Amino acid sequence: PIIGQEAIVAYLEEEATGMALNPREGRVTSLSEGYLEVQVGGQVQTSWFGINVAWMFILNPHRQIERAGIKLLASPEELLNIRR
């Protein structure tokens, strides 16, 4: 896992250069003990391809990110076309 603000910034500067993140819609769900689950759908665009994604964040009661995840929302055919 990548932990801490500085580590996250360094990771994104190295791995996400040239990516445009385009969030479209979001949903917040209350969890137990003051935690929130935030789900955001959108698209990531690179110079080579664009793909639909879903971001998921778990926020603690202080609204700090405890966990984050990204799902690619693409069919196998769409993923195969990225290589071409």
Secondary structure, DSSP 8 states (H G I E B T S, - for coil): ---SHHHHHHHHHHHSTT-EEEEEEEEEEE-GGG-EEEEEEEEEE-SS-EEEEEEEEEE-TTS-EEEEEEEE---HHHHHHHT-
